[in-house]
Every structure is written in C-alpha cells, then in structure tokens.
Amino acid sequence: MIKIFDTTLRDGEQSPGCSMNLHEKLQLARQLERLGVDIIEAGFPAASQGDFESVQAIARSLSKTTICGLARCTKDDIDAAYNAIKDAAYQRIHVFIATSDIHLKHKLKKTRSEVLASIAEHVGYAKSLVDDVEFSCEDASRTDLDFLCEAVAVAIKSGATTINLPDTVGYAVPEEYANMIKTVIDNVEGADQVDISVHCHNDLGMAVANSLAAVNVGATQVECTINGIGERAGNAACEEIVMALKTRNDYYGKDTSVVTTEIMRTSNLLEQITASRVSPTKPIVGKNVFAHESGIHQHGVLQEKSTYEIMDPAMIGIQEAENLVLGKHSGKHALRTKLEELGYEVDDAQIEEVFIDFKSIADSKKQIYDRDIHALMIKEYQKLSGGYELVDYSSFTSNGKESKTIIKLSNGKDTIERVGSGAGPVDAAFDCMANIVGDKFQLEDFAIHSVTRGKDALGETFLSLRSNGDVYNGKGLSNDIIKSSIIAYVNAVNQEQYKPTEDQE
C-alpha cells in the first residue's frame, strides 16, 4: 500500500488566497480523516501562534490519522511542532533542511559538513520526542546525488523513519526523478527499512507524473494536496494520484487506503472553504470530466459507459441525480442530521446560526438540495473574529443612468454606512465597499455561478482581491446576486486579517 501524506493544510495553504482560519482547518481535517489519508501535515507550528493553535486543535480532534507538524532544523521549531502534536493519537514531526548547493550557498550559507551535522543533531532531537520522524532534503531534485545519499544516510542513522526527497521547485522530469529515488534506495544503507516519500510541485506540469514514476521504482509514500493547491503552480493532486493507482492497478500494482467515494465531497469542501474554483477540465473532480457533449461520445456512453468513461463517477462520490433533502418546514434536528451526513460537525451554537440562514433560504427556495447545504456552510466557515459583517444594503438602478448602492457594515463595535456609484448595481456596491475599507484592494477576478437548477437557485459569487502583493479570495451566497457579491467582497477583505507565515518546501 502507498501511504498518502496530505499537506493541504500546510503546503496547500500557501496557494495565494487559500489561507484558512481555525474552524475551516478543523472541518477540512475531519473530512481528510474520513477520506482515509494516512498522514495529515496540519501546519508549521513555529510559523505563528495561529498555526500552532490550529495544529494543536486538529491533533486533539482526530483519532485515526497521524498528525504531523513541520519544523526546520532548529530546536525551537521542533519543540513547537512537538507541543502542537503531542496530544494526537498518532504523532509525527517532519524536519527539513535544504541540501542543494544553490540553497546552501544563497539561502543557508552553510557548508555540506555543517548541513550533515545539523541533520544528525536535529533528527536525533526530534527522535527523542516522538517515534515517528520524517526528514526532508529540501530541493532534493537539484542536489548532487552523492551528497544526497550522504544526507539521507545520516538522517536514517539519526532515527528518521521516513525520508522525503522533494522536487521543491518542480524542476524534475519523470525519468530523472525516478532515477534519483532508485539511486537513494539502492545505495543508502537502511533505505529499505524506512518509507521513501516524494513531494512534487507542478511548475512544469509533471508533479503527478513524477510522483507516479517514483512509486514505480520503490517510493512508499506520496505527499500531495486536495485539488492540487499549493504555492506557485501547486502540488501533486491527491485525487489524481489515488485514482491513477486505482484505475491503472494493472500497471502500478499499488493501491492506497483512501476511501475514494469521499473524494468529490473533499474537493467540494476545499473549494467552498478557499473560494477557489476548480477548473472544469481538472482531472477527476472537474465538472466536465464526466460530461460528454460530442454526439458520438454521447451515443457511446448511452450504449456502454466504458466506451468513453474509464472511471465510474460513483467511485469518487458523484451522485447521478441531485438529492432533494430539506424544505422550509424542516427543523433543527433534520438540518443537523443532514449536516452530519454530509460530513460537517457543528456544535449547538453553530447550529443555531446555521439554522437561521437555512430558514432564510428555505423561505425563498421551494426545493433545497445537498449542494445548497454545502454552499450554505461557507458563511459559517468564513467568519473571522473582528471582521466586517453585512448589516443591510439597498441598490438603485435604471437603464441609462448611474447606479447607486448603499451598504451598512458592522465591525463588531461600530456600524458604518456609505454610498457608492457605478455602471451597474454590483459595480456600485464595490465602489461603496472601497469607500468603507479604503482603496488598497484591487479586484482581480469575479464570477457568479448558480448552485443548483431553477430560477430560485442560490447564486455563488467568487472573487479575488489583491492588496500589497497578496491575493484574498472571498465567496458569497444568496438568491440575490448583489447581496452575494457584497458578502464575497466582505469575506475577501476579512481574509486579510489571517496571514500565516510562509515556510519552505
């Protein structure tokens, strides 16, 4: 079996605009456990107090999955990682240091001997705290092979139980990367007694191909993220790795412990939390993957699905038809039961707030589907202490005349009301928001999508704002697209308050 090491909550969060607050990380971590990943890299505890607290909360909440904390080769980092994960049922500390000459010279300013000494000291120190220690040679794919083998040998002798050889900058190609993995396995004493892990970035579009090539020559763990999110071009996508191994088991002869029917739910949940849309053509989870527009393809699929579908949609949790679930007469118990069925955990205070929003939607929609419930939860996810909250708004527009929008926001202490103008009501609303929060935000992207069918369908608004070089994603949900757009803008502005410190790898 190939172990799946999910780093969505750590490396994935470094994707622009994809930072998550504590509640969002907890919900996603619980879903990752339901998905059946073997290890969750919950964060980089030394990066910030917020990261430490979220890793600690995840460690205390999950019972089946190994919880991992990242640490540089410093005792302070390792102590922070240990203190964050020590309450987990299964604990791992992940220690890393760069090994390529370009990193040694320009970033670490250390000699090879100094790096080897640091590996021995800090892997050994981590081992004194927990039994399960992973060591990563950052930028392994650009490291001299002889020195890479030397570094790995030191890490194994110092107590590492997993060795990770990442393609940190997405530079490798499959044959070259596989050769590097095989060289280490064949030439380092004890390499056959530990897990050999791969962590590939997608800068050249080969993260999944590189990971699978490594599996073919003996790698036993793959590090990946849901939907392939991550810094720059992202990471190897978990769902692609898992389904490639399952669909082409005849070739790879390997499988994972992932519950594939939870893939679509996990992908959708991450999309909801980060307000980052999955491309329609994204392998496995894109909405076009099981759509057939060509007449020839449609005819073939109707006669026999396997003519053009190499995977059954049900394998990844896609329902053939939308599931009608609740109505305006449904009570809190029915809503809570449905939320639990869909994978959400809510306490009594949260169910009270969610129920208010549910009843508001139920009063305006005749039929409520699973996708409506998924979309509804975004309001609960994107709450940030001290952030803005929409109190009220009004909009005035007519053909050929400038639109006006008045917005009233609360920041927890004061109520702020401003007016904006523009070519239409949404343009006027964004102008009004700029009058409230200042002009430091520039609109990067804006899209509105229908959640389900029908003229009363909820509208999901996704937008991205840029400020001082950083991107913040926001999402809004309402039958009213103007209100949905304002909520999305407010949520994006609120995201600025949560900025996790960036780390390496």
N, C-alpha and C positions, 0 to 999 in steps of 0.2 A: 504493500500500500504506500502511496505517496502522501506524505504529510502536507497539509495546506496551512500555511502560515499567513494569516490575513493581517495586512498592515494598513487597511483603510483608515483606521483611527489615528495612525501616526504619519506614515508617508503620504497616504491619500489626502489627508487634511491639508497638506502643503500645496495642493492644487489651488490656484487663485480663486478666491471667493468661496472656498469649500470648508472654511473653519466651522466648527460645531461647538455648541455650548454643552454643559454637563448633561442636561436632560436628553439632548439629541444623541450624545455619545452613549448614554446608558441604553436608550431604546435600540440603537443600532447594534451595540454589543450583545444585547439579549437576542436580537434576530440572528446575529452571526453564530451564536451558540446553537440556536435552532437549525441553522443552516448546516451545522456539523463541522465547521472548520476545527482543526486540531489546536492551533495556537492563535491567540489574538494579541497582536502588538498594540497595546492600549494607548501608548503615548511615550513621551520623552519627559519623565517626571522632573528632571532638573531644569527643564526649559522655562517653567513658570509655575507659580502656585496653582493656577487654574489647571494646568496639565497634570500636576501632581494629584490634585483633588479628584480629577476625572478618572485617572488610572486607579486610584485608591477605591473610588466608588464602584468601578467595574470589578475590581478584584474581590470586593465584598459581596457583590450581587450575583456573580456567576458561580456555578458549582461543577460544571463538567469540562470546561475548556481551560487549557493552560493560558495564564495571563502573563504577558511579557512586558517588561519595561526596558526602554533603550537607555544606554549610558555610554558616554565617551570613556576613554581610558584615564579616568580620574577617580579618586576615592569618593569625592563629593558626589559625583554623578552616580556612582554605583550605590552609595548609601541612599540617595534619593530614590533610585529605582527599587532597591530592596524595601525601603519603608513604604513605598506605594503599593507593592505587590504582596507584601508579607502575609496579608490576610486571605490571599487567594487559596483555593483548594489545591491548585497546581500552579507552581511559580517558575518563572524563567527570567533571568537577567541577560540582556543582549548587549554585549560590549563590542565596540568597534574602534578601529583606528585606520587611517589611510596607509597604504603600502606602496603606491606607485611613486616613481621618482619625481614626477611632476608635482604631486601633492606634498611629498617630503620636502622638496626644495622651496616651493612657493607658499604653502599653507602651514605645515607643521614646523618647518625649519629645523628638522631633526635628521640625524644620520640613520642609516639602516640599523646599526647596532643599538642606537637609542630606542628605536621603534621595537626591536625584538625584546629589549629589556622591559619596556612598558607593557608589552603583551604578556610577558611572563608574570610581572607584578600584578597587573590588574585583572587578568583572567583568574589568576590564583586567588586574589582577594574576593572576587565575585563567587568563586567556588567555595570559599569559606562561609558564605552566607546562604547559598542555595545549591542544590544538587545539579539543577538543570541550567547550564551556562552555554549561551551561544556566542561565538566570536565571529566578527565580520572583518575581512580585509577590504576596506573601502577602496573603490577603484581597482578591484582585482583584475578586471579585463585589460587594464593598461599597466599592470605590474609585471616586472621581469619574472619569468616563470621560476627560475631557480630561487629567487628571493621569496616569491610567493610560497613555494614549498617549504622553505625555511621558516617563514612566519606561521604557517599552518602547523608545522611540527611542534613549534614552541607552544602554540595555543593548546594543542592536544595534550602535550606533556603537562601543561599547567592546569588541566582539568576541564577543558571545553568538551561538551557533549554534542554540539552541533557546530559545524564550520560553514559559514556563509561566504560565497565567492561572488559578490555582486558585479553586475555590469552597470555601475553607478551612473554613467553618463550616456548610456545607450549606444556605445561605440562598437560593440562586438557584432559579428555575424555568426550564424548558427554553427558552421563547421569549426571556426576558430574558437568559439566559446566552448563547444563540446570537447575540443582537444585540450583546452585549459583544465576543464573539470577532470577529464580522464588522466591527465598528467599528474594532477594532485593525488587522485585516488591510487594510481599505480606506484607513485614514488614516495609518498609520505607514510612513515610507519604509524600504524594505528588509524589511518584514514578509513579503513574498512570496519572499524569499531564505533564510528560516530556517524551522525547524519550529515550528509553533504547537501547544503542548501544553496538555492540560486535565487537571485533578486535582480530582475532585469527591468531596465527602463526602456521606453518606447521611442526614443528620439529618432531612430531610423525605421520605425515601424516593425521591429523584429523582436519585441520583448517576449511575446508568446512563443514564437519560433525558437528563440534562443533557449527559453526555459524547457521546452519540449525536447530540444536537441540534447540538453544536459540530462534530462530524465533518461534518455535513450542510452547514455553511457554510464549511468550509475547514481545520479543525483537522487536523493530520497526525500527532499523537502523543496517545495516551491513557495516563494514569497510573492504575494500578489494582492490586488485590491479589487473591490467590487466596482464594476463598470470601468475598470482600468484607470481610475482617477489617480492623480499624483502630480508632483511638480513637473514643470515643463510639458513634455508630451505624455506624461503619465507612466504607469506601471503595467506589468503584465496583468491582464484581466482575469480574475479568479474564475468567472463563469466560462471563459474561453478555455482555460487550462483544464478545468474539470470536465467539460463536455467533449473536448478533444480526446482526452484519455478514455472517456466512456464510449463515445461514438466509434473511435478507432482503436478499441481494445484489441482488435485483431492484429494491429501493428505494434502498439506500445506494450501490450500485455500488463498494463498497470491500471490501478483504479484509485479512488480516494474514498474517504468516509463521508463526503459531502452528501447531504440529502438534496438531491437535485430539484425536487418539487418545491423547494424553498427558494430557488434561485430568482425567479421573477419577483416574488414578494420582497426579497432583499434588495434587488436592483431598484424596484419602485420606491422602497423606503428611503434608500440613499438619495434618490432623485428628489423626493419630497423634502428631505432634510436640507440638502445643499442647494436646492432650487437650481440645479444644474441639469439641463435636459440631455437625455441620451439621444444620440444621433439615430434617426430612423433606420439606418443601414448598419448600426452597431451589431457585430456578430452576437448571436444567442439571444440578446434581450431587446434589440431594436424592433420597433413596431412593424417594420417591413419584412422581417426575417421569415415570417410565415404567411406573408401576403403574396398573392400571385395575380398580377394584372394582365400579363400576356395571355391571349386566348388559348394558345397551345398549352401553356403551363396550367391554366385553369382546367382545361379538359383532362389533362393527365392526372392532376391531383384529385379531381372528382372521381376518376376511374380507379386510381390506386395512388394513395398519398406518397408512397415511396418513390414514385417516378421523379418527383422534384423536392421532396422533403426527406432529408437524411436523419432528422430528429423528429420525434413526436412532440408537439407543443406541450402535451400533458407532462412530459418528463421534466420540464422546467417550471411547472406550476401554472401554465396558461390555461384558463378555462375557455371552452368553446363558446359559451354564451355568458353575457353579463349576469350576475347574480343579484336579483332583486332581494333586498334584505329587510328594510325597515320603512316605516311610514310615520306620519305626524302623530299617530296615536301610540306609538311605541314609547315605553317608559325607560327609566334609567337602567333597570336590570337588563332589559333586552339590549340596550346600547352597550353596556359593559360586557355582556356575553359576546356580542358581535366583535367588539374591540379585542377581546382576548382570543377569539377565533382567528382574527386577522393578525395576531402577533403583538398587540400593544398591551402594555401593562400600565394601568392608571390607578392612582390612589383615590381616596374619597373626595379630596379637594379638587383634584383634576377632573373627575367625572362630573362634578357639579358645573365646572366651567365649560367642559366639552358639551354637556347636555344642553346648556343654554344656546350654544352655537348650532347644535344639531336641530333643536326645535325651531330656531330661526330659519334654517334651511328647509326643514320639513314643511313649514307653513307656506313656503313659496314653490316647492317642488312636489309633484304628485308621486313621483317614484324615486327612491333612494337606493343606489347601488353600492357594491363594495368599493368601487373606485371613488365614489363620493365620500365614503368614510375615510379612506386613505387620505384624500385631499383635505378633508376637514381637520385632520390631526396636525397639519402644518402650523396652524395658529398656536397650538399648544407648544410645539417644538420651538418656534421662533421667538418665544417670549424671553426677553433679557431684562434682568433687574435694572431699573433706572432708565430704560429705553422709552422712546416715544410710543404712544398708543392713540389710534384714531378715535376721536370722540364723536365728530359729526362732520358732514360736508354738504355743500349744495352747489349745483352747477347750472349755468345759464348759457344756452347756445341757440343760434338760429342761422339759417342759411345766409351766407354772405356777410355775416357780422362776427366780430371777435368774440370768442367765448370767455366766460368768467367762471372761476371756481373758487369757492370759499372753503377753507379747511380749518377745522378746530382740532388741535392735538393736545394731549396731556403728557407731561414728562414725569408724572408722579407727584410733583409739587405744584406746578402752575399749569394753567390752561392757556394755550397760545392760539390765536386766530389770525389768519392772514388771507389775502385775496391774490389770485394770480390770473393772468390772461394768456391767451394763445390761440392758435389756429383751430383748435377743437377743444372739447372738454378735458381730454386726457393731457394734452399739451398745456392747457391752463392749470391743471392740477399739479403737474410737475413744476411749472413756474411758481406756483404757490408754495410747494414744498421747498424750493430753493430760497424763497423769501423767508421761510421759517428756519431752515438749517444752515443757510449760507450757500454760497456758490462754489464751494470746494468740491462738489460732486459733479461728475460729467457722466451722462447717460451713454453706456457702451452698447447695450443690447436690450431689446424689448420685444416680447412676444406674448400673445394671448391664445390659449387653447381651450377647447371645450372638454370637460372632464368626461361626460357621458353624452348620449344622444338626446335629442328633444330640444324644443325651444326654451324650456325652463332649465337647461343644463347649467351646471356651475361653470364659471369661467376661471381658469387658472392663468394668472399673469406671472411671467418670469421676466426679471430684468437684472441688469448688471450696472453698477455704478463704479466709476473709478475715482479714487481720491489719493493724491500723493503717491502715485505709482501702484497702489494696491487696488484690487478688484473685490467688490462686495456684491454677492448675489442676494436677491430678495424674491419672495413669492407671495402672491395674494390670491384669495379665493372668495368669490361672491357671484351671485346671479347678476349683479350689477358690475359691468366691466370697468366703470370709472372708479367705483369703490375698490374693486380688486386691484386696480393699478396703483391707487394711493397706498393700500396696505402693502403691496410689494415694495414700493419706494420706501415706506417707513421701515419695513423689515431689513432692507438693504442698509439703510442708514444705521439702524441699531446694531448691525453686524460689526460696524467699525469699533464698537466697544470691546469686541473679543478678538484679540490679535495674538495667537500663540506664537512663541518664539520659534523661528525656523532652526532646524537642525540639519545634520549632514545625512548622506547616503541617498 
